[in-house]
């Protein structure tokens, strides 16, 4: 029984190391091979393939993990009138830091069913903050979750042309300022 627990812990450590290494290597926009990810994670290439069938599977796992972390951060704070804007700004900052997942989704590198699940989770994440902001008169009452998803796509587009992380951060801030001018009631 101890051997099984040890193997499981080792597998979890390997998976964590692979995800961390992949995220770091992908953050600069490169497309590392599984061999490069394995080397950075300190595991064999076969170990990477045991955990992830292909690049699409690895990118999907990274996207789901990023969404889970965002959900946990949002759940840790009470929703209040400014939560919607803070959440949008937080998502934009994350996209500016690491645009790999956004680009992969836009290029169709994630399976459509996984993208739908992630989109559903994003919609759920914004539901209460949007309603609270609308009740406080901070955003237009006709704004709906489809509009919020369109705003997120516009942010990704605004970041696409920017070069480094600093430029992407500035582009995200400018784009959000312009977007919020349109989202606020007249």
N, CA, C and O atoms as a DFTB+ gen file, in Angstrom:
744 C
 N C O
     1  1       0.825      -1.189       0.000
     2  2       0.000       0.000       0.000
     3  2       0.867       1.250       0.000
     4  3       0.513       2.228      -0.658
     5  1       1.976       1.254       0.704
     6  2       2.859       2.417       0.738
     7  2       3.412       2.698      -0.657
     8  3       3.525       3.859      -1.052
     9  1       3.757       1.652      -1.407
    10  2       4.315       1.852      -2.744
    11  2       3.324       2.576      -3.647
    12  3       3.716       3.456      -4.413
    13  1       2.027       2.213      -3.563
    14  2       1.019       2.879      -4.381
    15  2       0.937       4.360      -4.052
    16  3       0.879       5.197      -4.952
    17  1       0.931       4.683      -2.774
    18  2       0.857       6.081      -2.347
    19  2       2.081       6.853      -2.823
    20  3       1.964       8.002      -3.249
    21  1       3.261       6.226      -2.754
    22  2       4.493       6.864      -3.196
    23  2       4.453       7.109      -4.702
    24  3       4.835       8.182      -5.170
    25  1       3.993       6.125      -5.453
    26  2       3.901       6.281      -6.899
    27  2       2.932       7.417      -7.227
    28  3       3.211       8.245      -8.094
    29  1       1.820       7.453      -6.549
    30  2       0.837       8.492      -6.809
    31  2       1.413       9.871      -6.498
    32  3       1.229      10.808      -7.274
    33  1       2.103       9.999      -5.377
    34  2       2.717      11.284      -5.033
    35  2       3.774      11.661      -6.061
    36  3       3.882      12.826      -6.445
    37  1       4.553      10.683      -6.508
    38  2       5.560      10.959      -7.533
    39  2       4.901      11.414      -8.834
    40  3       5.376      12.336      -9.497
    41  1       3.804      10.752      -9.185
    42  2       3.088      11.134     -10.408
    43  2       2.542      12.554     -10.288
    44  3       2.612      13.327     -11.244
    45  1       2.009      12.897      -9.139
    46  2       1.499      14.255      -8.923
    47  2       2.625      15.282      -8.992
    48  3       2.460      16.354      -9.574
    49  1       3.762      14.952      -8.400
    50  2       4.916      15.865      -8.459
    51  2       5.392      16.032      -9.899
    52  3       5.712      17.142     -10.325
    53  1       5.440      14.933     -10.645
    54  2       5.864      14.999     -12.046
    55  2       4.900      15.863     -12.858
    56  3       5.328      16.717     -13.634
    57  1       3.608      15.639     -12.678
    58  2       2.614      16.419     -13.411
    59  2       2.759      17.901     -13.078
    60  3       2.712      18.748     -13.970
    61  1       2.934      18.212     -11.800
    62  2       3.091      19.608     -11.372
    63  2       4.337      20.216     -12.019
    64  3       4.293      21.344     -12.510
    65  1       5.440      19.478     -12.021
    66  2       6.683      19.970     -12.606
    67  2       6.517      20.208     -14.113
    68  3       7.039      21.182     -14.655
    69  1       5.795      19.320     -14.771
    70  2       5.565      19.457     -16.214
    71  2       4.724      20.701     -16.498
    72  3       5.059      21.497     -17.376
    73  1       3.634      20.862     -15.753
    74  2       2.771      22.035     -15.956
    75  2       3.527      23.326     -15.681
    76  3       3.407      24.288     -16.439
    77  1       4.301      23.355     -14.606
    78  2       5.063      24.567     -14.275
    79  2       6.096      24.884     -15.358
    80  3       6.248      26.035     -15.769
    81  1       6.799      23.850     -15.812
    82  2       7.812      24.055     -16.848
    83  2       7.158      24.503     -18.156
    84  3       7.657      25.411     -18.821
    85  1       6.057      23.876     -18.522
    86  2       5.363      24.248     -19.758
    87  2       4.874      25.688     -19.685
    88  3       5.034      26.450     -20.639
    89  1       4.281      26.062     -18.561
    90  2       3.777      27.439     -18.419
    91  2       4.926      28.435     -18.572
    92  3       4.788      29.447     -19.259
    93  1       6.040      28.149     -17.939
    94  2       7.186      29.062     -18.003
    95  2       7.729      29.151     -19.433
    96  3       8.017      30.243     -19.923
    97  1       7.866      28.015     -20.090
    98  2       8.403      28.018     -21.451
    99  2       7.438      28.651     -22.451
   100  3       7.863      29.310     -23.400
   101  1       6.160      28.450     -22.239
   102  2       5.160      28.989     -23.156
   103  2       4.915      30.478     -22.942
   104  3       4.430      31.157     -23.848
   105  1       5.239      30.994     -21.770
   106  2       4.929      32.389     -21.423
   107  2       5.537      33.394     -22.393
   108  3       4.974      34.468     -22.602
   109  1       6.658      33.063     -22.976
   110  2       7.295      34.016     -23.887
   111  2       6.800      33.878     -25.325
   112  3       7.313      34.533     -26.233
   113  1       5.791      33.014     -25.524
   114  2       5.226      32.875     -26.857
   115  2       5.880      31.794     -27.697
   116  3       5.482      31.579     -28.842
   117  1       6.881      31.109     -27.150
   118  2       7.522      30.054     -27.926
   119  2       6.644      28.804     -27.922
   120  3       5.651      28.736     -27.198
   121  1       7.015      27.827     -28.728
   122  2       6.283      26.572     -28.810
   123  2       7.246      25.427     -28.523
   124  3       7.701      24.750     -29.445
   125  1       7.561      25.208     -27.242
   126  2       8.534      24.179     -26.902
   127  2       8.019      22.778     -27.198
   128  3       6.822      22.504     -27.122
   129  1       8.937      21.917     -27.530
   130  2       8.598      20.515     -27.758
   131  2       8.408      19.823     -26.409
   132  3       8.766      20.368     -25.365
   133  1       7.849      18.632     -26.444
   134  2       7.719      17.861     -25.202
   135  2       9.101      17.519     -24.643
   136  3       9.264      17.396     -23.429
   137  1      10.083      17.367     -25.509
   138  2      11.448      17.085     -25.033
   139  2      11.984      18.284     -24.247
   140  3      12.608      18.115     -23.199
   141  1      11.740      19.486     -24.752
   142  2      12.193      20.694     -24.040
   143  2      11.441      20.873     -22.720
   144  3      12.029      21.274     -21.716
   145  1      10.159      20.578     -22.727
   146  2       9.371      20.670     -21.495
   147  2       9.858      19.641     -20.491
   148  3      10.005      19.945     -19.307
   149  1      10.109      18.424     -20.956
   150  2      10.603      17.363     -20.073
   151  2      11.935      17.772     -19.445
   152  3      12.141      17.591     -18.245
   153  1      12.826      18.315     -20.248
   154  2      14.133      18.744     -19.751
   155  2      13.971      19.832     -18.682
   156  3      14.616      19.781     -17.635
   157  1      13.118      20.798     -18.950
   158  2      12.898      21.890     -17.991
   159  2      12.224      21.392     -16.712
   160  3      12.443      21.946     -15.635
   161  1      11.404      20.346     -16.835
   162  2      10.692      19.800     -15.674
   163  2      11.541      18.803     -14.898
   164  3      11.196      18.425     -13.778
   165  1      12.645      18.379     -15.489
   166  2      13.493      17.398     -14.818
   167  2      12.915      15.990     -14.860
   168  3      13.145      15.189     -13.954
   169  1      12.159      15.692     -15.921
   170  2      11.582      14.356     -16.095
   171  2      11.921      13.868     -17.494
   172  3      12.419      14.632     -18.321
   173  1      11.655      12.603     -17.758
   174  2      11.867      12.069     -19.089
   175  2      10.724      12.437     -20.018
   176  3       9.610      12.714     -19.572
   177  1      11.007      12.437     -21.301
   178  2       9.977      12.785     -22.280
   179  2       8.803      11.808     -22.205
   180  3       7.655      12.207     -22.405
   181  1       9.072      10.555     -21.925
   182  2       7.991       9.566     -21.798
   183  2       7.052       9.931     -20.648
   184  3       5.853       9.664     -20.720
   185  1       7.584      10.533     -19.601
   186  2       6.749      10.950     -18.473
   187  2       5.780      12.039     -18.914
   188  3       4.621      12.045     -18.499
   189  1       6.243      12.952     -19.747
   190  2       5.355      14.003     -20.254
   191  2       4.215      13.351     -21.044
   192  3       3.052      13.719     -20.879
   193  1       4.552      12.386     -21.898
   194  2       3.522      11.716     -22.695
   195  2       2.597      10.849     -21.840
   196  3       1.448      10.629     -22.222
   197  1       3.063      10.360     -20.711
   198  2       2.180       9.602     -19.815
   199  2       1.104      10.515     -19.224
   200  3      -0.017      10.080     -18.963
   201  1       1.457      11.773     -19.021
   202  2       0.505      12.710     -18.433
   203  2      -0.342      13.439     -19.484
   204  3      -1.502      13.766     -19.234
   205  1       0.240      13.689     -20.651
   206  2      -0.440      14.483     -21.679
   207  2      -0.261      13.830     -23.038
   208  3       0.857      13.589     -23.491
   209  1      -1.373      13.553     -23.667
   210  2      -1.353      12.860     -24.950
   211  2      -0.628      13.667     -26.036
   212  3       0.117      13.115     -26.845
   213  1      -0.865      14.988     -26.034
   214  2      -0.271      15.841     -27.056
   215  2      -0.304      17.293     -26.574
   216  3      -0.732      17.574     -25.454
   217  1       0.149      18.204     -27.426
   218  2       0.192      19.629     -27.080
   219  2      -1.201      20.150     -26.729
   220  3      -1.362      20.926     -25.787
   221  1      -2.180      19.728     -27.473
   222  2      -3.562      20.152     -27.248
   223  2      -4.019      19.780     -25.829
   224  3      -4.660      20.577     -25.144
   225  1      -3.683      18.581     -25.411
   226  2      -4.050      18.111     -24.073
   227  2      -3.322      18.916     -22.992
   228  3      -3.918      19.284     -21.980
   229  1      -2.047      19.184     -23.207
   230  2      -1.256      19.968     -22.260
   231  2      -1.793      21.400     -22.164
   232  3      -1.959      21.925     -21.063
   233  1      -2.062      22.028     -23.300
   234  2      -2.606      23.389     -23.294
   235  2      -3.968      23.428     -22.601
   236  3      -4.276      24.375     -21.877
   237  1      -4.768      22.409     -22.825
   238  2      -6.072      22.335     -22.165
   239  2      -5.932      22.238     -20.659
   240  3      -6.673      22.884     -19.918
   241  1      -4.989      21.434     -20.208
   242  2      -4.759      21.301     -18.761
   243  2      -4.287      22.631     -18.173
   244  3      -4.707      23.013     -17.081
   245  1      -3.422      23.330     -18.889
   246  2      -2.959      24.638     -18.416
   247  2      -4.109      25.642     -18.359
   248  3      -4.210      26.417     -17.408
   249  1      -4.968      25.631     -19.364
   250  2      -6.105      26.552     -19.394
   251  2      -7.066      26.257     -18.245
   252  3      -7.548      27.176     -17.583
   253  1      -7.341      24.984     -18.011
   254  2      -8.239      24.617     -16.916
   255  2      -7.646      24.987     -15.566
   256  3      -8.360      25.444     -14.674
   257  1      -6.351      24.789     -15.418
   258  2      -5.693      25.152     -14.169
   259  2      -5.741      26.666     -13.949
   260  3      -5.983      27.125     -12.833
   261  1      -5.512      27.431     -15.002
   262  2      -5.572      28.890     -14.886
   263  2      -6.986      29.338     -14.511
   264  3      -7.157      30.249     -13.702
   265  1      -7.994      28.699     -15.097
   266  2      -9.377      29.047     -14.768
   267  2      -9.686      28.699     -13.314
   268  3     -10.342      29.474     -12.618
   269  1      -9.224      27.554     -12.857
   270  2      -9.449      27.149     -11.460
   271  2      -8.811      28.153     -10.508
   272  3      -9.414      28.524      -9.501
   273  1      -7.608      28.589     -10.816
   274  2      -6.934      29.572      -9.960
   275  2      -7.702      30.891      -9.941
   276  3      -7.823      31.520      -8.890
   277  1      -8.216      31.314     -11.084
   278  2      -8.999      32.538     -11.148
   279  2     -10.289      32.382     -10.333
   280  3     -10.672      33.287      -9.591
   281  1     -10.943      31.249     -10.474
   282  2     -12.169      30.987      -9.718
   283  2     -11.902      31.033      -8.209
   284  3     -12.704      31.573      -7.447
   285  1     -10.779      30.467      -7.791
   286  2     -10.437      30.475      -6.366
   287  2     -10.179      31.891      -5.863
   288  3     -10.605      32.251      -4.766
   289  1      -9.478      32.698      -6.670
   290  2      -9.223      34.092      -6.268
   291  2     -10.521      34.877      -6.156
   292  3     -10.697      35.659      -5.221
   293  1     -11.425      34.674      -7.097
   294  2     -12.701      35.382      -7.074
   295  2     -13.542      34.915      -5.884
   296  3     -14.159      35.737      -5.205
   297  1     -13.574      33.617      -5.627
   298  2     -14.375      33.080      -4.523
   299  2     -13.872      33.563      -3.161
   300  3     -14.636      33.607      -2.197
   301  1     -12.610      33.920      -3.082
   302  2     -12.027      34.348      -1.809
   303  2     -12.446      35.765      -1.417
   304  3     -12.203      36.194      -0.289
   305  1     -13.070      36.486      -2.336
   306  2     -13.460      37.872      -2.060
   307  2     -14.973      38.022      -2.195
   308  3     -15.597      37.410      -3.063
   309  1     -15.544      38.837      -1.331
   310  2     -16.979      39.126      -1.429
   311  2     -17.241      39.944      -2.691
   312  3     -16.452      40.814      -3.057
   313  1     -18.350      39.654      -3.343
   314  2     -18.731      40.406      -4.537
   315  2     -19.354      41.726      -4.104
   316  3     -20.266      41.758      -3.278
   317  1     -18.845      42.813      -4.675
   318  2     -19.394      44.146      -4.404
   319  2     -19.387      44.928      -5.715
   320  3     -18.955      44.413      -6.747
   321  1     -19.851      46.132      -5.675
   322  2     -20.084      46.917      -6.889
   323  2     -18.880      46.969      -7.831
   324  3     -19.059      46.900      -9.047
   325  1     -17.670      47.088      -7.308
   326  2     -16.482      47.199      -8.146
   327  2     -15.893      45.872      -8.579
   328  3     -14.882      45.851      -9.281
   329  1     -16.492      44.776      -8.182
   330  2     -15.929      43.448      -8.495
   331  2     -15.863      43.160      -9.984
   332  3     -14.911      42.540     -10.455
   333  1     -16.864      43.604     -10.726
   334  2     -16.887      43.328     -12.167
   335  2     -15.684      43.958     -12.858
   336  3     -14.985      43.295     -13.624
   337  1     -15.446      45.233     -12.588
   338  2     -14.314      45.913     -13.230
   339  2     -12.993      45.292     -12.773
   340  3     -12.092      45.083     -13.585
   341  1     -12.877      44.999     -11.483
   342  2     -11.631      44.383     -10.995
   343  2     -11.399      43.029     -11.641
   344  3     -10.263      42.695     -11.980
   345  1     -12.453      42.242     -11.819
   346  2     -12.310      40.932     -12.451
   347  2     -11.871      41.083     -13.905
   348  3     -10.977      40.366     -14.356
   349  1     -12.485      42.000     -14.638
   350  2     -12.057      42.227     -16.024
   351  2     -10.597      42.666     -16.082
   352  3      -9.835      42.198     -16.928
   353  1     -10.213      43.560     -15.185
   354  2      -8.824      44.030     -15.169
   355  2      -7.867      42.897     -14.779
   356  3      -6.753      42.817     -15.298
   357  1      -8.294      42.042     -13.882
   358  2      -7.469      40.899     -13.482
   359  2      -7.271      39.924     -14.642
   360  3      -6.163      39.440     -14.877
   361  1      -8.350      39.643     -15.360
   362  2      -8.247      38.755     -16.528
   363  2      -7.342      39.385     -17.583
   364  3      -6.519      38.695     -18.184
   365  1      -7.486      40.678     -17.810
   366  2      -6.638      41.367     -18.794
   367  2      -5.172      41.312     -18.383
   368  3      -4.297      41.094     -19.221
   369  1      -4.903      41.507     -17.095
   370  2      -3.516      41.450     -16.619
   371  2      -2.950      40.047     -16.816
   372  3      -1.785      39.891     -17.183
   373  1      -3.764      39.037     -16.573
   374  2      -3.317      37.650     -16.777
   375  2      -3.036      37.396     -18.254
   376  3      -2.047      36.749     -18.599
   377  1      -3.901      37.903     -19.120
   378  2      -3.671      37.751     -20.560
   379  2      -2.399      38.476     -20.990
   380  3      -1.681      38.003     -21.871
   381  1      -2.121      39.610     -20.377
   382  2      -0.912      40.366     -20.715
   383  2       0.336      39.618     -20.257
   384  3       1.361      39.635     -20.939
   385  1       0.249      38.967     -19.107
   386  2       1.397      38.217     -18.587
   387  2       1.678      36.987     -19.428
   388  3       2.832      36.691     -19.741
   389  1       0.628      36.271     -19.794
   390  2       0.802      35.006     -20.509
   391  2      -0.297      34.884     -21.556
   392  3      -1.415      34.466     -21.256
   393  1       0.030      35.247     -22.761
   394  2      -0.979      35.213     -23.817
   395  2      -1.053      33.871     -24.535
   396  3      -1.863      33.702     -25.446
   397  1      -0.222      32.923     -24.138
   398  2      -0.152      31.636     -24.825
   399  2      -1.495      30.939     -24.904
   400  3      -1.890      30.470     -25.972
   401  1      -2.205      30.866     -23.779
   402  2      -3.461      30.128     -23.765
   403  2      -4.528      30.827     -24.593
   404  3      -5.301      30.173     -25.292
   405  1      -4.573      32.136     -24.516
   406  2      -5.541      32.885     -25.318
   407  2      -5.273      32.680     -26.803
   408  3      -6.197      32.460     -27.586
   409  1      -4.012      32.753     -27.179
   410  2      -3.640      32.553     -28.585
   411  2      -3.972      31.126     -29.016
   412  3      -4.479      30.912     -30.117
   413  1      -3.692      30.158     -28.159
   414  2      -3.977      28.756     -28.494
   415  2      -5.474      28.535     -28.700
   416  3      -5.881      27.816     -29.612
   417  1      -6.276      29.147     -27.862
   418  2      -7.728      29.009     -28.006
   419  2      -8.184      29.663     -29.302
   420  3      -8.987      29.091     -30.039
   421  1      -7.677      30.860     -29.583
   422  2      -8.073      31.573     -30.810
   423  2      -7.630      30.832     -32.062
   424  3      -8.302      30.904     -33.091
   425  1      -6.507      30.120     -31.990
   426  2      -6.007      29.379     -33.154
   427  2      -6.664      28.014     -33.289
   428  3      -6.380      27.283     -34.237
   429  1      -7.535      27.663     -32.357
   430  2      -8.219      26.376     -32.432
   431  2      -7.385      25.212     -31.936
   432  3      -7.640      24.066     -32.308
   433  1      -6.386      25.486     -31.096
   434  2      -5.514      24.424     -30.608
   435  2      -6.109      23.631     -29.451
   436  3      -5.564      22.593     -29.075
   437  1      -7.205      24.095     -28.887
   438  2      -7.883      23.339     -27.839
   439  2      -9.140      22.731     -28.438
   440  3      -9.781      23.327     -29.303
   441  1      -9.483      21.544     -27.970
   442  2     -10.675      20.895     -28.509
   443  2     -11.908      21.742     -28.193
   444  3     -12.004      22.313     -27.107
   445  1     -12.834      21.827     -29.116
   446  2     -14.011      22.685     -28.956
   447  2     -14.801      22.408     -27.670
   448  3     -15.290      23.344     -27.038
   449  1     -14.931      21.152     -27.281
   450  2     -15.687      20.836     -26.054
   451  2     -15.004      21.438     -24.830
   452  3     -15.674      21.916     -23.915
   453  1     -13.694      21.417     -24.812
   454  2     -12.962      22.004     -23.690
   455  2     -13.105      23.523     -23.678
   456  3     -13.246      24.127     -22.615
   457  1     -13.069      24.129     -24.840
   458  2     -13.252      25.580     -24.938
   459  2     -14.650      25.954     -24.443
   460  3     -14.819      26.947     -23.736
   461  1     -15.653      25.151     -24.820
   462  2     -17.021      25.432     -24.345
   463  2     -17.095      25.344     -22.824
   464  3     -17.729      26.186     -22.187
   465  1     -16.457      24.337     -22.238
   466  2     -16.468      24.207     -20.769
   467  2     -15.776      25.398     -20.119
   468  3     -16.263      25.931     -19.122
   469  1     -14.648      25.817     -20.675
   470  2     -13.947      26.975     -20.129
   471  2     -14.777      28.247     -20.278
   472  3     -14.806      29.084     -19.376
   473  1     -15.444      28.389     -21.410
   474  2     -16.311      29.554     -21.629
   475  2     -17.468      29.552     -20.642
   476  3     -17.824      30.596     -20.096
   477  1     -18.049      28.393     -20.414
   478  2     -19.142      28.294     -19.438
   479  2     -18.654      28.681     -18.044
   480  3     -19.364      29.355     -17.296
   481  1     -17.452      28.257     -17.702
   482  2     -16.888      28.613     -16.397
   483  2     -16.628      30.116     -16.312
   484  3     -16.862      30.727     -15.270
   485  1     -16.146      30.712     -17.399
   486  2     -15.906      32.164     -17.410
   487  2     -17.222      32.915     -17.264
   488  3     -17.310      33.892     -16.521
   489  1     -18.237      32.456     -17.973
   490  2     -19.550      33.094     -17.867
   491  2     -20.052      33.029     -16.425
   492  3     -20.557      34.018     -15.894
   493  1     -19.912      31.874     -15.801
   494  2     -20.354      31.708     -14.400
   495  2     -19.562      32.630     -13.477
   496  3     -20.111      33.182     -12.523
   497  1     -18.291      32.792     -13.758
   498  2     -17.422      33.637     -12.943
   499  2     -17.864      35.102     -12.995
   500  3     -17.774      35.813     -11.993
   501  1     -18.332      35.547     -14.139
   502  2     -18.724      36.944     -14.315
   503  2     -20.185      37.214     -13.944
   504  3     -20.569      38.371     -13.772
   505  1     -20.995      36.174     -13.820
   506  2     -22.438      36.348     -13.626
   507  2     -22.774      37.268     -12.446
   508  3     -23.435      38.290     -12.631
   509  1     -22.329      36.918     -11.247
   510  2     -22.673      37.720     -10.063
   511  2     -22.001      39.097     -10.060
   512  3     -22.667      40.086      -9.757
   513  1     -20.711      39.196     -10.384
   514  2     -20.115      40.543     -10.429
   515  2     -20.802      41.469     -11.435
   516  3     -20.950      42.663     -11.175
   517  1     -21.224      40.925     -12.588
   518  2     -21.929      41.739     -13.573
   519  2     -23.264      42.217     -13.009
   520  3     -23.580      43.404     -13.097
   521  1     -24.037      41.323     -12.441
   522  2     -25.341      41.695     -11.885
   523  2     -25.187      42.728     -10.770
   524  3     -25.989      43.657     -10.667
   525  1     -24.171      42.570      -9.947
   526  2     -23.932      43.513      -8.849
   527  2     -23.550      44.892      -9.390
   528  3     -24.022      45.913      -8.891
   529  1     -22.687      44.916     -10.419
   530  2     -22.289      46.189     -11.030
   531  2     -23.492      46.855     -11.700
   532  3     -23.641      48.075     -11.635
   533  1     -24.337      46.069     -12.334
   534  2     -25.530      46.633     -12.963
   535  2     -26.474      47.204     -11.910
   536  3     -27.029      48.287     -12.094
   537  1     -26.658      46.482     -10.812
   538  2     -27.546      46.958      -9.742
   539  2     -27.028      48.266      -9.140
   540  3     -27.808      49.105      -8.692
   541  1     -25.704      48.427      -9.136
   542  2     -25.095      49.644      -8.593
   543  2     -25.041      50.767      -9.637
   544  3     -24.602      51.876      -9.332
   545  1     -25.483      50.483     -10.858
   546  2     -25.481      51.497     -11.908
   547  2     -24.114      51.761     -12.511
   548  3     -23.899      52.807     -13.123
   549  1     -23.175      50.812     -12.344
   550  2     -21.814      51.010     -12.852
   551  2     -21.630      50.558     -14.298
   552  3     -20.718      51.017     -14.986
   553  1     -22.490      49.667     -14.751
   554  2     -22.435      49.230     -16.152
   555  2     -23.851      49.225     -16.713
   556  3     -24.832      49.176     -15.972
   557  1     -23.930      49.276     -18.018
   558  2     -25.226      49.333     -18.696
   559  2     -26.105      48.137     -18.294
   560  3     -25.615      47.013     -18.189
   561  1     -27.373      48.380     -18.074
   562  2     -28.266      47.286     -17.660
   563  2     -28.479      46.234     -18.750
   564  3     -28.779      45.082     -18.438
   565  1     -28.331      46.610     -20.016
   566  2     -28.556      45.652     -21.100
   567  2     -27.341      44.767     -21.376
   568  3     -27.433      43.826     -22.165
   569  1     -26.224      45.050     -20.749
   570  2     -25.023      44.230     -20.925
   571  2     -25.316      42.822     -20.426
   572  3     -25.854      42.643     -19.333
   573  1     -24.959      41.823     -21.230
   574  2     -25.168      40.441     -20.778
   575  2     -23.863      39.656     -20.867
   576  3     -22.828      40.190     -21.268
   577  1     -23.927      38.398     -20.491
   578  2     -22.713      37.588     -20.437
   579  2     -22.109      37.355     -21.824
   580  3     -20.894      37.202     -21.946
   581  1     -22.931      37.325     -22.860
   582  2     -22.390      37.224     -24.221
   583  2     -21.538      38.460     -24.530
   584  3     -20.484      38.358     -25.158
   585  1     -22.009      39.623     -24.080
   586  2     -21.241      40.849     -24.276
   587  2     -19.912      40.786     -23.522
   588  3     -18.884      41.237     -24.027
   589  1     -19.937      40.229     -22.325
   590  2     -18.705      40.106     -21.535
   591  2     -17.713      39.197     -22.257
   592  3     -16.516      39.484     -22.279
   593  1     -18.196      38.106     -22.848
   594  2     -17.307      37.208     -23.599
   595  2     -16.734      37.939     -24.810
   596  3     -15.575      37.732     -25.170
   597  1     -17.546      38.799     -25.444
   598  2     -17.054      39.599     -26.574
   599  2     -15.988      40.587     -26.108
   600  3     -15.007      40.820     -26.814
   601  1     -16.175      41.167     -24.927
   602  2     -15.178      42.091     -24.373
   603  2     -13.861      41.353     -24.151
   604  3     -12.790      41.883     -24.449
   605  1     -13.940      40.131     -23.628
   606  2     -12.715      39.354     -23.408
   607  2     -12.008      39.061     -24.738
   608  3     -10.779      39.095     -24.810
   609  1     -12.773      38.778     -25.769
   610  2     -12.183      38.543     -27.095
   611  2     -11.539      39.823     -27.628
   612  3     -10.472      39.774     -28.239
   613  1     -12.190      40.973     -27.396
   614  2     -11.613      42.253     -27.827
   615  2     -10.300      42.522     -27.099
   616  3      -9.345      43.023     -27.691
   617  1     -10.260      42.187     -25.814
   618  2      -9.014      42.365     -25.058
   619  2      -7.900      41.522     -25.655
   620  3      -6.774      41.991     -25.821
   621  1      -8.221      40.283     -25.975
   622  2      -7.216      39.409     -26.580
   623  2      -6.712      40.002     -27.890
   624  3      -5.520      39.938     -28.189
   625  1      -7.620      40.578     -28.667
   626  2      -7.225      41.220     -29.916
   627  2      -6.337      42.428     -29.682
   628  3      -5.373      42.645     -30.416
   629  1      -6.655      43.216     -28.664
   630  2      -5.841      44.398     -28.350
   631  2      -4.435      44.009     -27.924
   632  3      -3.483      44.754     -28.156
   633  1      -4.303      42.858     -27.308
   634  2      -2.992      42.412     -26.837
   635  2      -2.167      41.729     -27.922
   636  3      -0.945      41.628     -27.806
   637  1      -2.824      41.268     -28.962
   638  2      -2.143      40.486     -29.991
   639  2      -1.005      41.249     -30.661
   640  3       0.022      40.656     -30.988
   641  1      -1.169      42.533     -30.865
   642  2      -0.156      43.315     -31.577
   643  2       0.977      43.784     -30.670
   644  3       2.043      44.162     -31.157
   645  1       0.755      43.763     -29.353
   646  2       1.778      44.251     -28.425
   647  2       2.915      43.238     -28.317
   648  3       2.695      42.031     -28.422
   649  1       4.119      43.736     -28.110
   650  2       5.293      42.877     -28.073
   651  2       5.510      42.182     -26.736
   652  3       5.077      41.046     -26.541
   653  1       6.176      42.861     -25.825
   654  2       6.538      42.228     -24.561
   655  2       5.434      42.394     -23.515
   656  3       4.408      43.027     -23.767
   657  1       5.666      41.817     -22.344
   658  2       4.666      41.834     -21.281
   659  2       4.292      43.256     -20.861
   660  3       3.118      43.538     -20.618
   661  1       5.275      44.153     -20.774
   662  2       4.989      45.534     -20.390
   663  2       4.075      46.193     -21.415
   664  3       3.093      46.841     -21.053
   665  1       4.400      46.027     -22.694
   666  2       3.568      46.608     -23.752
   667  2       2.165      46.005     -23.740
   668  3       1.177      46.709     -23.950
   669  1       2.085      44.700     -23.492
   670  2       0.769      44.059     -23.424
   671  2      -0.019      44.600     -22.228
   672  3      -1.228      44.807     -22.332
   673  1       0.645      44.828     -21.102
   674  2      -0.025      45.390     -19.926
   675  2      -0.577      46.776     -20.206
   676  3      -1.700      47.099     -19.819
   677  1       0.230      47.602     -20.886
   678  2      -0.226      48.950     -21.245
   679  2      -1.386      48.885     -22.237
   680  3      -2.350      49.642     -22.119
   681  1      -1.291      47.979     -23.216
   682  2      -2.369      47.827     -24.201
   683  2      -3.651      47.360     -23.523
   684  3      -4.740      47.820     -23.868
   685  1      -3.530      46.456     -22.566
   686  2      -4.709      45.964     -21.841
   687  2      -5.357      47.091     -21.049
   688  3      -6.580      47.231     -21.057
   689  1      -4.558      47.885     -20.375
   690  2      -5.095      48.994     -19.578
   691  2      -5.811      50.007     -20.470
   692  3      -6.905      50.466     -20.140
   693  1      -5.191      50.355     -21.602
   694  2      -5.820      51.307     -22.531
   695  2      -7.116      50.739     -23.095
   696  3      -8.134      51.429     -23.147
   697  1      -7.075      49.484     -23.514
   698  2      -8.263      48.850     -24.087
   699  2      -9.393      48.800     -23.062
   700  3     -10.549      49.050     -23.401
   701  1      -9.067      48.481     -21.821
   702  2     -10.109      48.430     -20.794
   703  2     -10.684      49.808     -20.503
   704  3     -11.887      49.947     -20.282
   705  1      -9.839      50.814     -20.504
   706  2     -10.351      52.171     -20.294
   707  2     -11.354      52.532     -21.382
   708  3     -12.415      53.085     -21.094
   709  1     -11.022      52.222     -22.627
   710  2     -11.924      52.508     -23.739
   711  2     -13.192      51.663     -23.615
   712  3     -14.301      52.169     -23.793
   713  1     -13.025      50.382     -23.309
   714  2     -14.181      49.496     -23.180
   715  2     -15.107      49.936     -22.056
   716  3     -16.328      49.927     -22.218
   717  1     -14.541      50.316     -20.928
   718  2     -15.385      50.733     -19.811
   719  2     -16.137      52.015     -20.118
   720  3     -17.241      52.219     -19.614
   721  1     -15.564      52.870     -20.926
   722  2     -16.306      54.058     -21.344
   723  2     -17.591      53.647     -22.076
   724  3     -18.628      54.299     -21.949
   725  1     -17.500      52.571     -22.831
   726  2     -18.684      52.071     -23.553
   727  2     -19.601      51.214     -22.697
   728  3     -20.791      51.105     -22.991
   729  1     -19.075      50.609     -21.653
   730  2     -19.894      49.737     -20.809
   731  2     -20.694      50.497     -19.759
   732  3     -21.739      50.038     -19.298
   733  1     -20.188      51.657     -19.395
   734  2     -20.868      52.435     -18.348
   735  2     -22.129      53.078     -18.907
   736  3     -22.185      53.414     -20.090
   737  1     -23.129      53.248     -18.072
   738  2     -24.362      53.896     -18.543
   739  2     -24.081      55.326     -19.003
   740  3     -23.203      56.001     -18.464
   741  1     -24.836      55.779     -20.005
   742  2     -24.668      57.122     -20.566
   743  2     -24.950      58.181     -19.562
   744  3     -24.854      59.369     -19.873
